Amino acid sequence: MANKSRDVTEAELSVLQVLWCQGPLTIRGITEILEPKRVDAYYSTVKKLLERLEAKSSFLTVEK
């Protein structure tokens, strides 16, 4: 059985820092803070980062 890495990447940490500072946000809201000039291009990237963080964590939940 493969071990899932529980380490947080730099990109995941950036998302967490936005959430810690701003509180609950939509994916679009997070993307607008991290990449304000390229929201459409980075939306799916932020979504995937949130999915990975949710899989690694027992305290982070993503409302769908």
All heavy atoms as TSV, in Angstrom:
chain	resi	resn	atom	element	x	y	z
A	1	MET	N	N	0.851	-1.177	0.000
A	1	MET	CA	C	0.000	0.000	0.000
A	1	MET	C	C	0.900	1.245	0.000
A	1	MET	O	O	1.833	1.357	0.773
A	1	MET	CB	C	-0.905	-0.015	1.237
A	1	MET	CG	C	-1.873	1.144	1.239
A	1	MET	SD	S	-2.975	1.325	2.674
A	1	MET	CE	C	-3.252	-0.257	3.309
A	2	ALA	N	N	0.585	2.178	-0.864
A	2	ALA	CA	C	1.379	3.405	-0.970
A	2	ALA	C	C	1.029	4.374	0.150
A	2	ALA	O	O	-0.121	4.509	0.529
A	2	ALA	CB	C	1.138	4.067	-2.321
A	3	ASN	N	N	2.049	5.047	0.674
A	3	ASN	CA	C	1.830	6.078	1.682
A	3	ASN	C	C	1.419	7.376	1.012
A	3	ASN	O	O	2.032	7.790	0.041
A	3	ASN	CB	C	3.106	6.339	2.485
A	3	ASN	CG	C	3.333	5.320	3.559
A	3	ASN	OD1	O	2.423	4.593	3.925
A	3	ASN	ND2	N	4.546	5.242	4.050
A	4	LYS	N	N	0.392	8.015	1.532
A	4	LYS	CA	C	0.022	9.336	1.040
A	4	LYS	C	C	0.883	10.362	1.754
A	4	LYS	O	O	1.034	10.324	2.966
A	4	LYS	CB	C	-1.455	9.642	1.346
A	4	LYS	CG	C	-2.418	8.901	0.480
A	4	LYS	CD	C	-3.814	9.403	0.744
A	4	LYS	CE	C	-4.808	8.682	-0.114
A	4	LYS	NZ	N	-6.169	9.119	0.122
A	5	SER	N	N	1.453	11.266	0.992
A	5	SER	CA	C	2.271	12.311	1.593
A	5	SER	C	C	1.377	13.303	2.318
A	5	SER	O	O	0.410	13.790	1.765
A	5	SER	CB	C	3.073	13.039	0.526
A	5	SER	OG	O	3.770	14.100	1.108
A	6	ARG	N	N	1.700	13.577	3.564
A	6	ARG	CA	C	0.924	14.537	4.335
A	6	ARG	C	C	1.625	15.886	4.385
A	6	ARG	O	O	1.135	16.813	4.998
A	6	ARG	CB	C	0.665	13.991	5.730
A	6	ARG	CG	C	-0.228	12.744	5.687
A	6	ARG	CD	C	-0.639	12.290	7.042
A	6	ARG	NE	N	-1.436	13.257	7.741
A	6	ARG	CZ	C	-2.768	13.288	7.794
A	6	ARG	NH1	N	-3.443	12.401	7.133
A	6	ARG	NH2	N	-3.387	14.195	8.497
A	7	ASP	N	N	2.788	15.977	3.741
A	7	ASP	CA	C	3.500	17.248	3.682
A	7	ASP	C	C	2.724	18.224	2.806
A	7	ASP	O	O	2.110	17.850	1.820
A	7	ASP	CB	C	4.901	17.065	3.102
A	7	ASP	CG	C	5.794	16.241	4.018
A	7	ASP	OD1	O	5.512	16.167	5.224
A	7	ASP	OD2	O	6.775	15.675	3.519
A	8	VAL	N	N	2.774	19.472	3.180
A	8	VAL	CA	C	2.068	20.519	2.436
A	8	VAL	C	C	3.052	21.172	1.472
A	8	VAL	O	O	4.141	21.584	1.864
A	8	VAL	CB	C	1.485	21.568	3.417
A	8	VAL	CG1	C	0.813	22.694	2.661
A	8	VAL	CG2	C	0.495	20.901	4.364
A	9	THR	N	N	2.666	21.262	0.207
A	9	THR	CA	C	3.522	21.897	-0.795
A	9	THR	C	C	3.436	23.418	-0.662
A	9	THR	O	O	2.553	23.948	0.026
A	9	THR	CB	C	3.085	21.504	-2.215
A	9	THR	OG1	O	1.778	22.047	-2.461
A	9	THR	CG2	C	3.064	19.993	-2.391
A	10	GLU	N	N	4.337	24.106	-1.353
A	10	GLU	CA	C	4.327	25.584	-1.346
A	10	GLU	C	C	2.988	26.110	-1.874
A	10	GLU	O	O	2.429	27.053	-1.331
A	10	GLU	CB	C	5.467	26.118	-2.202
A	10	GLU	CG	C	6.847	25.863	-1.646
A	10	GLU	CD	C	7.222	26.828	-0.533
A	10	GLU	OE1	O	6.756	27.984	-0.536
A	10	GLU	OE2	O	7.994	26.423	0.340
A	11	ALA	N	N	2.498	25.510	-2.951
A	11	ALA	CA	C	1.230	25.958	-3.548
A	11	ALA	C	C	0.067	25.732	-2.581
A	11	ALA	O	O	-0.808	26.593	-2.430
A	11	ALA	CB	C	0.984	25.244	-4.865
A	12	GLU	N	N	0.048	24.569	-1.925
A	12	GLU	CA	C	-1.011	24.286	-0.949
A	12	GLU	C	C	-0.929	25.251	0.225
A	12	GLU	O	O	-1.954	25.717	0.733
A	12	GLU	CB	C	-0.905	22.839	-0.468
A	12	GLU	CG	C	-1.222	21.822	-1.548
A	12	GLU	CD	C	-0.804	20.412	-1.174
A	12	GLU	OE1	O	-0.020	20.215	-0.227
A	12	GLU	OE2	O	-1.262	19.496	-1.863
A	13	LEU	N	N	0.284	25.563	0.661
A	13	LEU	CA	C	0.475	26.502	1.757
A	13	LEU	C	C	-0.060	27.884	1.388
A	13	LEU	O	O	-0.674	28.554	2.219
A	13	LEU	CB	C	1.949	26.580	2.155
A	13	LEU	CG	C	2.273	27.477	3.342
A	13	LEU	CD1	C	1.507	27.045	4.589
A	13	LEU	CD2	C	3.771	27.473	3.611
A	14	SER	N	N	0.124	28.300	0.163
A	14	SER	CA	C	-0.406	29.592	-0.289
A	14	SER	C	C	-1.925	29.632	-0.160
A	14	SER	O	O	-2.497	30.627	0.292
A	14	SER	CB	C	-0.019	29.853	-1.748
A	14	SER	OG	O	1.362	29.999	-1.867
A	15	VAL	N	N	-2.575	28.546	-0.537
A	15	VAL	CA	C	-4.034	28.465	-0.418
A	15	VAL	C	C	-4.440	28.514	1.053
A	15	VAL	O	O	-5.362	29.245	1.432
A	15	VAL	CB	C	-4.572	27.184	-1.099
A	15	VAL	CG1	C	-6.044	26.959	-0.767
A	15	VAL	CG2	C	-4.376	27.269	-2.605
A	16	LEU	N	N	-3.753	27.750	1.893
A	16	LEU	CA	C	-4.066	27.756	3.322
A	16	LEU	C	C	-3.882	29.137	3.940
A	16	LEU	O	O	-4.706	29.576	4.754
A	16	LEU	CB	C	-3.192	26.738	4.061
A	16	LEU	CG	C	-3.549	25.279	3.865
A	16	LEU	CD1	C	-2.486	24.386	4.499
A	16	LEU	CD2	C	-4.920	24.971	4.424
A	17	GLN	N	N	-2.826	29.841	3.557
A	17	GLN	CA	C	-2.595	31.175	4.106
A	17	GLN	C	C	-3.718	32.133	3.736
A	17	GLN	O	O	-4.133	32.947	4.569
A	17	GLN	CB	C	-1.242	31.704	3.635
A	17	GLN	CG	C	-0.093	30.987	4.310
A	17	GLN	CD	C	1.264	31.345	3.743
A	17	GLN	OE1	O	1.410	31.637	2.567
A	17	GLN	NE2	N	2.278	31.295	4.598
A	18	VAL	N	N	-4.234	32.033	2.530
A	18	VAL	CA	C	-5.371	32.872	2.133
A	18	VAL	C	C	-6.575	32.540	3.005
A	18	VAL	O	O	-7.253	33.437	3.519
A	18	VAL	CB	C	-5.715	32.675	0.632
A	18	VAL	CG1	C	-7.055	33.310	0.288
A	18	VAL	CG2	C	-4.621	33.255	-0.243
A	19	LEU	N	N	-6.843	31.277	3.205
A	19	LEU	CA	C	-8.003	30.873	4.019
A	19	LEU	C	C	-7.831	31.286	5.477
A	19	LEU	O	O	-8.794	31.695	6.122
A	19	LEU	CB	C	-8.232	29.368	3.902
A	19	LEU	CG	C	-8.688	28.891	2.531
A	19	LEU	CD1	C	-8.669	27.371	2.453
A	19	LEU	CD2	C	-10.066	29.437	2.207
A	20	TRP	N	N	-6.625	31.187	6.006
A	20	TRP	CA	C	-6.388	31.587	7.396
A	20	TRP	C	C	-6.597	33.083	7.576
A	20	TRP	O	O	-7.106	33.520	8.602
A	20	TRP	CB	C	-4.985	31.199	7.844
A	20	TRP	CG	C	-4.780	29.723	8.017
A	20	TRP	CD1	C	-5.699	28.794	8.384
A	20	TRP	CD2	C	-3.557	29.002	7.838
A	20	TRP	NE1	N	-5.140	27.549	8.431
A	20	TRP	CE2	C	-3.821	27.639	8.103
A	20	TRP	CE3	C	-2.273	29.375	7.465
A	20	TRP	CZ2	C	-2.848	26.650	8.029
A	20	TRP	CZ3	C	-1.297	28.383	7.388
A	20	TRP	CH2	C	-1.582	27.041	7.665
A	21	CYS	N	N	-6.193	33.859	6.583
A	21	CYS	CA	C	-6.327	35.320	6.683
A	21	CYS	C	C	-7.731	35.819	6.354
A	21	CYS	O	O	-8.211	36.767	6.974
A	21	CYS	CB	C	-5.328	36.004	5.749
A	21	CYS	SG	S	-3.622	35.821	6.274
A	22	GLN	N	N	-8.374	35.200	5.394
A	22	GLN	CA	C	-9.659	35.700	4.892
A	22	GLN	C	C	-10.874	34.953	5.431
A	22	GLN	O	O	-11.978	35.453	5.352
A	22	GLN	CB	C	-9.690	35.609	3.355
A	22	GLN	CG	C	-8.578	36.366	2.674
A	22	GLN	CD	C	-8.715	37.865	2.847
A	22	GLN	OE1	O	-9.806	38.412	2.807
A	22	GLN	NE2	N	-7.595	38.541	3.067
A	23	GLY	N	N	-10.686	33.738	5.907
A	23	GLY	CA	C	-11.823	32.919	6.309
A	23	GLY	C	C	-12.371	32.165	5.106
A	23	GLY	O	O	-11.742	32.132	4.054
A	24	PRO	N	N	-13.539	31.553	5.252
A	24	PRO	CA	C	-14.095	30.753	4.156
A	24	PRO	C	C	-14.276	31.575	2.875
A	24	PRO	O	O	-14.754	32.707	2.912
A	24	PRO	CB	C	-15.458	30.311	4.698
A	24	PRO	CG	C	-15.340	30.421	6.174
A	24	PRO	CD	C	-14.397	31.564	6.429
A	25	LEU	N	N	-13.853	30.995	1.766
A	25	LEU	CA	C	-13.981	31.627	0.463
A	25	LEU	C	C	-14.352	30.583	-0.579
A	25	LEU	O	O	-14.102	29.395	-0.390
A	25	LEU	CB	C	-12.641	32.256	0.026
A	25	LEU	CG	C	-12.149	33.478	0.769
A	25	LEU	CD1	C	-10.711	33.783	0.354
A	25	LEU	CD2	C	-13.026	34.670	0.467
A	26	THR	N	N	-14.883	31.043	-1.687
A	26	THR	CA	C	-15.109	30.160	-2.821
A	26	THR	C	C	-13.774	29.926	-3.528
A	26	THR	O	O	-12.792	30.640	-3.284
A	26	THR	CB	C	-16.089	30.791	-3.828
A	26	THR	OG1	O	-15.503	32.004	-4.321
A	26	THR	CG2	C	-17.437	31.088	-3.186
A	27	ILE	N	N	-13.764	28.965	-4.430
A	27	ILE	CA	C	-12.559	28.723	-5.216
A	27	ILE	C	C	-12.201	29.980	-6.000
A	27	ILE	O	O	-11.051	30.388	-6.058
A	27	ILE	CB	C	-12.758	27.526	-6.164
A	27	ILE	CG1	C	-12.962	26.255	-5.356
A	27	ILE	CG2	C	-11.571	27.369	-7.113
A	27	ILE	CD1	C	-13.432	25.059	-6.167
A	28	ARG	N	N	-13.194	30.611	-6.586
A	28	ARG	CA	C	-12.966	31.841	-7.350
A	28	ARG	C	C	-12.389	32.934	-6.447
A	28	ARG	O	O	-11.480	33.668	-6.837
A	28	ARG	CB	C	-14.255	32.325	-8.013
A	28	ARG	CG	C	-14.022	33.563	-8.880
A	28	ARG	CD	C	-15.116	33.792	-9.886
A	28	ARG	NE	N	-15.280	32.728	-10.841
A	28	ARG	CZ	C	-14.523	32.552	-11.926
A	28	ARG	NH1	N	-13.542	33.374	-12.172
A	28	ARG	NH2	N	-14.748	31.564	-12.752
A	29	GLY	N	N	-12.899	33.033	-5.226
A	29	GLY	CA	C	-12.392	34.035	-4.285
A	29	GLY	C	C	-10.929	33.830	-3.946
A	29	GLY	O	O	-10.147	34.779	-3.888
A	30	ILE	N	N	-10.546	32.571	-3.734
A	30	ILE	CA	C	-9.141	32.262	-3.451
A	30	ILE	C	C	-8.284	32.600	-4.663
A	30	ILE	O	O	-7.231	33.220	-4.550
A	30	ILE	CB	C	-8.973	30.776	-3.077
A	30	ILE	CG1	C	-9.728	30.460	-1.781
A	30	ILE	CG2	C	-7.485	30.403	-2.947
A	30	ILE	CD1	C	-9.868	28.981	-1.498
A	31	THR	N	N	-8.765	32.204	-5.831
A	31	THR	CA	C	-8.013	32.446	-7.069
A	31	THR	C	C	-7.844	33.931	-7.334
A	31	THR	O	O	-6.782	34.384	-7.779
A	31	THR	CB	C	-8.719	31.766	-8.254
A	31	THR	OG1	O	-8.954	30.387	-7.933
A	31	THR	CG2	C	-7.876	31.834	-9.514
A	32	GLU	N	N	-8.878	34.730	-7.055
A	32	GLU	CA	C	-8.792	36.176	-7.271
A	32	GLU	C	C	-7.724	36.815	-6.385
A	32	GLU	O	O	-7.108	37.809	-6.766
A	32	GLU	CB	C	-10.146	36.836	-7.026
A	32	GLU	CG	C	-11.138	36.557	-8.128
A	32	GLU	CD	C	-12.537	37.063	-7.836
A	32	GLU	OE1	O	-12.826	37.457	-6.680
A	32	GLU	OE2	O	-13.354	37.027	-8.765
A	33	ILE	N	N	-7.490	36.240	-5.216
A	33	ILE	CA	C	-6.448	36.760	-4.323
A	33	ILE	C	C	-5.063	36.298	-4.781
A	33	ILE	O	O	-4.123	37.081	-4.818
A	33	ILE	CB	C	-6.723	36.332	-2.868
A	33	ILE	CG1	C	-7.973	37.054	-2.352
A	33	ILE	CG2	C	-5.517	36.609	-1.969
A	33	ILE	CD1	C	-8.502	36.531	-1.039
A	34	LEU	N	N	-4.940	35.031	-5.152
A	34	LEU	CA	C	-3.638	34.479	-5.530
A	34	LEU	C	C	-3.199	34.891	-6.934
A	34	LEU	O	O	-2.020	35.143	-7.164
A	34	LEU	CB	C	-3.669	32.951	-5.444
A	34	LEU	CG	C	-3.818	32.357	-4.047
A	34	LEU	CD1	C	-3.962	30.851	-4.128
A	34	LEU	CD2	C	-2.631	32.735	-3.181
A	35	GLU	N	N	-4.109	34.932	-7.870
A	35	GLU	CA	C	-3.792	35.228	-9.281
A	35	GLU	C	C	-4.854	36.156	-9.867
A	35	GLU	O	O	-5.627	35.753	-10.732
A	35	GLU	CB	C	-3.722	33.925	-10.099
A	35	GLU	CG	C	-2.566	33.033	-9.757
A	35	GLU	CD	C	-1.227	33.606	-10.177
A	35	GLU	OE1	O	-1.180	34.469	-11.069
A	35	GLU	OE2	O	-0.208	33.176	-9.611
A	36	PRO	N	N	-4.922	37.394	-9.417
A	36	PRO	CA	C	-6.013	38.291	-9.828
A	36	PRO	C	C	-6.092	38.557	-11.332
A	36	PRO	O	O	-7.174	38.825	-11.848
A	36	PRO	CB	C	-5.735	39.582	-9.062
A	36	PRO	CG	C	-4.322	39.491	-8.616
A	36	PRO	CD	C	-3.985	38.035	-8.524
A	37	LYS	N	N	-4.984	38.452	-12.036
A	37	LYS	CA	C	-5.004	38.727	-13.473
A	37	LYS	C	C	-5.290	37.488	-14.313
A	37	LYS	O	O	-5.483	37.590	-15.516
A	37	LYS	CB	C	-3.685	39.351	-13.916
A	37	LYS	CG	C	-3.464	40.715	-13.304
A	37	LYS	CD	C	-2.184	41.334	-13.770
A	37	LYS	CE	C	-2.048	42.709	-13.118
A	37	LYS	NZ	N	-0.806	43.372	-13.493
A	38	ARG	N	N	-5.281	36.308	-13.673
A	38	ARG	CA	C	-5.463	35.057	-14.419
A	38	ARG	C	C	-6.439	34.119	-13.719
A	38	ARG	O	O	-6.194	32.923	-13.609
A	38	ARG	CB	C	-4.123	34.380	-14.601
A	38	ARG	CG	C	-3.142	35.249	-15.394
A	38	ARG	CD	C	-1.860	34.541	-15.614
A	38	ARG	NE	N	-0.984	34.749	-14.438
A	38	ARG	CZ	C	0.243	34.302	-14.353
A	38	ARG	NH1	N	0.757	33.613	-15.321
A	38	ARG	NH2	N	0.963	34.549	-13.283
A	39	VAL	N	N	-7.559	34.650	-13.263
A	39	VAL	CA	C	-8.526	33.868	-12.486
A	39	VAL	C	C	-9.006	32.649	-13.269
A	39	VAL	O	O	-9.005	31.535	-12.752
A	39	VAL	CB	C	-9.720	34.746	-12.044
A	39	VAL	CG1	C	-10.815	33.899	-11.419
A	39	VAL	CG2	C	-9.245	35.816	-11.069
A	40	ASP	N	N	-9.417	32.847	-14.512
A	40	ASP	CA	C	-9.948	31.725	-15.287
A	40	ASP	C	C	-8.905	30.641	-15.526
A	40	ASP	O	O	-9.215	29.456	-15.498
A	40	ASP	CB	C	-10.516	32.217	-16.619
A	40	ASP	CG	C	-11.775	33.059	-16.425
A	40	ASP	OD1	O	-12.470	32.869	-15.404
A	40	ASP	OD2	O	-12.059	33.910	-17.288
A	41	ALA	N	N	-7.668	31.037	-15.741
A	41	ALA	CA	C	-6.599	30.076	-16.007
A	41	ALA	C	C	-6.227	29.255	-14.771
A	41	ALA	O	O	-5.819	28.102	-14.897
A	41	ALA	CB	C	-5.372	30.799	-16.537
A	42	TYR	N	N	-6.361	29.827	-13.580
A	42	TYR	CA	C	-5.916	29.153	-12.361
A	42	TYR	C	C	-7.046	28.561	-11.520
A	42	TYR	O	O	-6.781	27.916	-10.513
A	42	TYR	CB	C	-5.079	30.114	-11.509
A	42	TYR	CG	C	-3.680	30.251	-12.046
A	42	TYR	CD1	C	-3.370	31.188	-13.019
A	42	TYR	CD2	C	-2.670	29.412	-11.608
A	42	TYR	CE1	C	-2.095	31.295	-13.536
A	42	TYR	CE2	C	-1.389	29.506	-12.116
A	42	TYR	CZ	C	-1.114	30.453	-13.080
A	42	TYR	OH	O	0.147	30.541	-13.594
A	43	TYR	N	N	-8.282	28.737	-11.933
A	43	TYR	CA	C	-9.424	28.228	-11.169
A	43	TYR	C	C	-9.293	26.721	-10.917
A	43	TYR	O	O	-9.411	26.256	-9.788
A	43	TYR	CB	C	-10.728	28.540	-11.906
A	43	TYR	CG	C	-11.960	28.061	-11.179
A	43	TYR	CD1	C	-12.620	28.896	-10.292
A	43	TYR	CD2	C	-12.450	26.774	-11.361
A	43	TYR	CE1	C	-13.756	28.462	-9.612
A	43	TYR	CE2	C	-13.576	26.336	-10.684
A	43	TYR	CZ	C	-14.218	27.184	-9.814
A	43	TYR	OH	O	-15.328	26.749	-9.147
A	44	SER	N	N	-9.046	25.946	-11.973
A	44	SER	CA	C	-8.973	24.491	-11.815
A	44	SER	C	C	-7.754	24.069	-10.991
A	44	SER	O	O	-7.804	23.058	-10.284
A	44	SER	CB	C	-8.983	23.786	-13.170
A	44	SER	OG	O	-7.887	24.190	-13.939
A	45	THR	N	N	-6.684	24.847	-11.056
A	45	THR	CA	C	-5.500	24.551	-10.248
A	45	THR	C	C	-5.811	24.710	-8.762
A	45	THR	O	O	-5.465	23.845	-7.944
A	45	THR	CB	C	-4.338	25.478	-10.643
A	45	THR	OG1	O	-4.039	25.271	-12.018
A	45	THR	CG2	C	-3.103	25.221	-9.784
A	46	VAL	N	N	-6.480	25.792	-8.409
A	46	VAL	CA	C	-6.848	26.022	-7.005
A	46	VAL	C	C	-7.834	24.950	-6.539
A	46	VAL	O	O	-7.730	24.445	-5.418
A	46	VAL	CB	C	-7.423	27.445	-6.810
A	46	VAL	CG1	C	-7.999	27.614	-5.413
A	46	VAL	CG2	C	-6.333	28.479	-7.064
A	47	LYS	N	N	-8.756	24.568	-7.398
A	47	LYS	CA	C	-9.709	23.510	-7.060
A	47	LYS	C	C	-8.969	22.212	-6.738
A	47	LYS	O	O	-9.258	21.550	-5.743
A	47	LYS	CB	C	-10.691	23.291	-8.204
A	47	LYS	CG	C	-11.709	22.230	-7.924
A	47	LYS	CD	C	-12.680	22.074	-9.077
A	47	LYS	CE	C	-13.653	20.955	-8.755
A	47	LYS	NZ	N	-14.527	20.651	-9.869
A	48	LYS	N	N	-7.989	21.860	-7.559
A	48	LYS	CA	C	-7.216	20.633	-7.332
A	48	LYS	C	C	-6.390	20.730	-6.046
A	48	LYS	O	O	-6.287	19.762	-5.288
A	48	LYS	CB	C	-6.297	20.366	-8.535
A	48	LYS	CG	C	-5.593	19.046	-8.459
A	48	LYS	CD	C	-6.594	17.918	-8.470
A	48	LYS	CE	C	-5.918	16.573	-8.558
A	48	LYS	NZ	N	-6.898	15.489	-8.527
A	49	LEU	N	N	-5.817	21.889	-5.782
A	49	LEU	CA	C	-5.063	22.076	-4.539
A	49	LEU	C	C	-5.960	21.869	-3.325
A	49	LEU	O	O	-5.559	21.233	-2.345
A	49	LEU	CB	C	-4.428	23.466	-4.501
A	49	LEU	CG	C	-3.274	23.697	-5.476
A	49	LEU	CD1	C	-2.907	25.174	-5.524
A	49	LEU	CD2	C	-2.068	22.852	-5.099
A	50	LEU	N	N	-7.181	22.393	-3.385
A	50	LEU	CA	C	-8.120	22.206	-2.279
A	50	LEU	C	C	-8.499	20.738	-2.110
A	50	LEU	O	O	-8.619	20.246	-0.984
A	50	LEU	CB	C	-9.379	23.051	-2.501
A	50	LEU	CG	C	-9.204	24.538	-2.259
A	50	LEU	CD1	C	-10.403	25.306	-2.797
A	50	LEU	CD2	C	-9.007	24.834	-0.778
A	51	GLU	N	N	-8.672	20.034	-3.216
A	51	GLU	CA	C	-8.993	18.602	-3.137
A	51	GLU	C	C	-7.847	17.826	-2.488
A	51	GLU	O	O	-8.075	16.948	-1.664
A	51	GLU	CB	C	-9.280	18.057	-4.533
A	51	GLU	CG	C	-10.589	18.548	-5.105
A	51	GLU	CD	C	-10.761	18.213	-6.582
A	51	GLU	OE1	O	-9.816	17.681	-7.219
A	51	GLU	OE2	O	-11.855	18.499	-7.114
A	52	ARG	N	N	-6.606	18.165	-2.846
A	52	ARG	CA	C	-5.447	17.496	-2.238
A	52	ARG	C	C	-5.343	17.817	-0.755
A	52	ARG	O	O	-5.035	16.931	0.057
A	52	ARG	CB	C	-4.163	17.877	-2.952
A	52	ARG	CG	C	-4.051	17.251	-4.319
A	52	ARG	CD	C	-2.657	17.321	-4.856
A	52	ARG	NE	N	-2.264	18.697	-5.107
A	52	ARG	CZ	C	-1.113	19.059	-5.635
A	52	ARG	NH1	N	-0.235	18.173	-5.983
A	52	ARG	NH2	N	-0.823	20.329	-5.833
A	53	LEU	N	N	-5.588	19.065	-0.389
A	53	LEU	CA	C	-5.545	19.446	1.027
A	53	LEU	C	C	-6.620	18.730	1.822
A	53	LEU	O	O	-6.382	18.285	2.943
A	53	LEU	CB	C	-5.702	20.959	1.174
A	53	LEU	CG	C	-4.466	21.779	0.835
A	53	LEU	CD1	C	-4.827	23.250	0.682
A	53	LEU	CD2	C	-3.394	21.590	1.897
A	54	GLU	N	N	-7.798	18.617	1.247
A	54	GLU	CA	C	-8.892	17.908	1.925
A	54	GLU	C	C	-8.521	16.439	2.147
A	54	GLU	O	O	-8.780	15.876	3.208
A	54	GLU	CB	C	-10.177	18.016	1.117
A	54	GLU	CG	C	-11.369	17.371	1.794
A	54	GLU	CD	C	-12.639	17.492	0.995
A	54	GLU	OE1	O	-12.581	17.510	-0.244
A	54	GLU	OE2	O	-13.712	17.570	1.619
A	55	ALA	N	N	-7.883	15.819	1.157
A	55	ALA	CA	C	-7.481	14.416	1.276
A	55	ALA	C	C	-6.397	14.221	2.339
A	55	ALA	O	O	-6.350	13.191	3.004
A	55	ALA	CB	C	-6.983	13.904	-0.070
A	56	LYS	N	N	-5.529	15.217	2.523
A	56	LYS	CA	C	-4.437	15.134	3.493
A	56	LYS	C	C	-4.867	15.454	4.915
A	56	LYS	O	O	-4.176	15.131	5.866
A	56	LYS	CB	C	-3.322	16.121	3.120
A	56	LYS	CG	C	-2.561	15.771	1.881
A	56	LYS	CD	C	-1.509	16.832	1.619
A	56	LYS	CE	C	-0.709	16.524	0.385
A	56	LYS	NZ	N	0.345	17.520	0.164
A	57	SER	N	N	-5.992	16.132	5.060
A	57	SER	CA	C	-6.335	16.723	6.349
A	57	SER	C	C	-7.624	16.153	6.919
A	57	SER	O	O	-8.551	15.833	6.195
A	57	SER	CB	C	-6.481	18.226	6.172
A	57	SER	OG	O	-7.056	18.792	7.305
A	58	SER	N	N	-7.678	16.100	8.235
A	58	SER	CA	C	-8.929	15.704	8.885
A	58	SER	C	C	-9.714	16.920	9.349
A	58	SER	O	O	-10.825	16.787	9.834
A	58	SER	CB	C	-8.617	14.792	10.085
A	58	SER	OG	O	-7.835	15.507	11.013
A	59	PHE	N	N	-9.151	18.117	9.209
A	59	PHE	CA	C	-9.839	19.317	9.684
A	59	PHE	C	C	-10.326	20.223	8.561
A	59	PHE	O	O	-11.138	21.109	8.792
A	59	PHE	CB	C	-8.957	20.132	10.637
A	59	PHE	CG	C	-7.733	20.713	10.001
A	59	PHE	CD1	C	-7.770	21.947	9.382
A	59	PHE	CD2	C	-6.538	20.012	10.013
A	59	PHE	CE1	C	-6.636	22.460	8.789
A	59	PHE	CE2	C	-5.407	20.532	9.424
A	59	PHE	CZ	C	-5.457	21.764	8.795
A	60	LEU	N	N	-9.871	20.018	7.328
A	60	LEU	CA	C	-10.276	20.845	6.211
A	60	LEU	C	C	-11.363	20.136	5.421
A	60	LEU	O	O	-11.199	18.984	5.055
A	60	LEU	CB	C	-9.085	21.127	5.281
A	60	LEU	CG	C	-9.390	21.949	4.036
A	60	LEU	CD1	C	-9.608	23.407	4.438
A	60	LEU	CD2	C	-8.270	21.835	3.040
A	61	THR	N	N	-12.473	20.801	5.220
A	61	THR	CA	C	-13.536	20.239	4.402
A	61	THR	C	C	-13.884	21.226	3.313
A	61	THR	O	O	-13.882	22.443	3.524
A	61	THR	CB	C	-14.798	19.909	5.207
A	61	THR	OG1	O	-15.251	21.079	5.862
A	61	THR	CG2	C	-14.536	18.818	6.230
A	62	VAL	N	N	-14.186	20.711	2.155
A	62	VAL	CA	C	-14.551	21.525	1.007
A	62	VAL	C	C	-16.031	21.322	0.756
A	62	VAL	O	O	-16.485	20.189	0.528
A	62	VAL	CB	C	-13.723	21.137	-0.233
A	62	VAL	CG1	C	-14.152	21.946	-1.433
A	62	VAL	CG2	C	-12.245	21.301	0.038
A	63	GLU	N	N	-16.794	22.404	0.821
A	63	GLU	CA	C	-18.223	22.316	0.523
A	63	GLU	C	C	-18.408	22.295	-0.979
A	63	GLU	O	O	-17.822	23.082	-1.696
A	63	GLU	CB	C	-18.970	23.506	1.121
A	63	GLU	CG	C	-18.987	23.498	2.632
A	63	GLU	CD	C	-19.759	24.656	3.206
A	63	GLU	OE1	O	-20.541	25.283	2.476
A	63	GLU	OE2	O	-19.557	24.934	4.388
A	64	LYS	N	N	-19.233	21.381	-1.431
A	64	LYS	CA	C	-19.453	21.239	-2.871
A	64	LYS	C	C	-20.847	21.638	-3.240
A	64	LYS	O	O	-21.736	21.675	-2.512
A	64	LYS	CB	C	-19.176	19.822	-3.307
A	64	LYS	CG	C	-17.736	19.459	-3.032
A	64	LYS	CD	C	-17.440	18.031	-3.301
A	64	LYS	CE	C	-15.978	17.809	-2.955
A	64	LYS	NZ	N	-15.584	16.532	-2.728
